[in-house]
Amino acid sequence: MIPVKFDYTHAETVDEAIKLLQESGGEGKLIAGGHSLLPLMKFRLTEPGVLIDISRIDQLKEVKKEGDRMIVGALMTHNEASKHPLIKEHVPLLADTVRQIGDLQVRNRGTIGGNIAHADPAADLPAAAVVLEAEVIVQGEDGEETMGIDSFIIGPLITMLPENSIVTGISFAIPPAHTKSVYLKYFHPASGYPVIGVAAVAGVGADGNIDYIRVGITGVGDIAFRAESVEQTLLGQKPSKALIQQAAKLAAEEGEMGSDLFASAEYRENLCRVYTERALSSILL
């Protein structure tokens, strides 16, 4: 399909992008990679009057470590993030996750900030974001603010991004050095989106017991969620096949399972158990 007529402009700075949003009177949309926005425009599910291209804003492409957090610029592409030395060293889960997003064309153009701001319920990245306790850095008319990922994404394609504001970066917590991580997904055969995606970070202390555990699940419902029941069952325990199987049975407890022509809610609930067990076994056994 063909989108409705629109104007196009570009911004060289964040302040200019905010100004252009203000001048659009609510008709403006930001675009960088465009892999999420353009399909919606073609189906006329969104009809912006003007596209504001922010892909030239170099300050939004930076990656830096600040204390125990990794700050990733909103315009960092998935392919760049998968290869960045700081990300691979300190948050390998993020590199592992973005490496599995879409296909090569999507990874070459799609951005970290755009993925989070789009809030697609079937996206890969939110699983890692909830595990890494991501914070979304937003700049708007009143300055800069930071929102936790749980408060930023409130529903499918719905966020708390204020009007005339722009996501400038995502801050990820750096897990303890002794932990291991994995992102495991069941690809939808047509789209490549995760029917389920499980992100996990786990560490075993000197006493042989699990002293750090985070599990995030995406693709099965309206928003990604932390499988806290799984985490509580494992924390402080010595890892074993039986323990992981017991914990994985609780993987769907905190989520609401969706249903469509490809997979029923019951099937997705079972996938939560199966893929959580596989993910945890790969890093704990």
SULDA-V498494 format. One record per backbone hydrogen bond with DSSP energy under -1.0 kcal/mol. CO is the residue of the C=O (numbers start at 1). NH is the residue of the N-H. If there is no record, write none. Layout:
co=CO nh=NH
co=CO nh=NH
This chain:
co=7 nh=51
co=9 nh=53
co=13 nh=17
co=14 nh=18
co=15 nh=19
co=16 nh=20
co=17 nh=21
co=18 nh=22
co=19 nh=23
co=20 nh=24
co=22 nh=25
co=24 nh=27
co=27 nh=49
co=27 nh=50
co=29 nh=52
co=31 nh=54
co=34 nh=38
co=37 nh=41
co=38 nh=42
co=39 nh=43
co=40 nh=45
co=40 nh=46
co=49 nh=7
co=50 nh=29
co=51 nh=9
co=52 nh=31
co=53 nh=11
co=54 nh=57
co=56 nh=58
co=57 nh=60
co=58 nh=61
co=60 nh=75
co=62 nh=73
co=64 nh=71
co=66 nh=69
co=68 nh=174
co=69 nh=66
co=70 nh=172
co=71 nh=64
co=72 nh=170
co=73 nh=76
co=74 nh=113
co=76 nh=112
co=77 nh=81
co=78 nh=82
co=80 nh=84
co=84 nh=88
co=85 nh=89
co=86 nh=90
co=87 nh=91
co=91 nh=94
co=91 nh=95
co=92 nh=96
co=93 nh=97
co=94 nh=98
co=95 nh=99
co=97 nh=100
co=98 nh=101
co=103 nh=107
co=104 nh=108
co=105 nh=109
co=106 nh=110
co=107 nh=79
co=110 nh=78
co=111 nh=115
co=112 nh=116
co=113 nh=117
co=114 nh=118
co=115 nh=119
co=119 nh=157
co=120 nh=123
co=121 nh=219
co=124 nh=127
co=125 nh=129
co=126 nh=130
co=127 nh=131
co=128 nh=132
co=129 nh=134
co=132 nh=173
co=134 nh=149
co=135 nh=171
co=136 nh=147
co=137 nh=168
co=137 nh=169
co=138 nh=145
co=139 nh=166
co=140 nh=143
co=143 nh=140
co=145 nh=138
co=147 nh=136
co=148 nh=152
co=149 nh=153
co=152 nh=160
co=155 nh=158
co=158 nh=154
co=158 nh=155
co=166 nh=139
co=168 nh=74
co=169 nh=137
co=170 nh=72
co=171 nh=135
co=172 nh=70
co=176 nh=179
co=180 nh=202
co=182 nh=200
co=184 nh=198
co=186 nh=195
co=188 nh=192
co=193 nh=188
co=196 nh=186
co=197 nh=218
co=198 nh=184
co=199 nh=216
co=200 nh=182
co=201 nh=214
co=202 nh=180
co=203 nh=211
co=203 nh=212
co=205 nh=208
co=209 nh=205
co=210 nh=236
co=212 nh=203
co=214 nh=201
co=215 nh=227
co=216 nh=199
co=217 nh=225
co=218 nh=197
co=220 nh=258
co=225 nh=217
co=226 nh=228
co=227 nh=231
co=228 nh=232
co=229 nh=233
co=230 nh=234
co=231 nh=235
co=234 nh=237
co=237 nh=210
co=240 nh=244
co=241 nh=245
co=242 nh=246
co=243 nh=247
co=244 nh=248
co=245 nh=249
co=247 nh=250
co=248 nh=251
co=250 nh=253
co=263 nh=260
co=264 nh=268
co=265 nh=269
co=266 nh=270
co=267 nh=271
co=268 nh=272
co=269 nh=273
co=270 nh=274
co=271 nh=275
co=272 nh=276
co=273 nh=277
co=274 nh=278
co=275 nh=279
co=276 nh=280
co=277 nh=281
co=278 nh=282
co=280 nh=284
co=281 nh=285
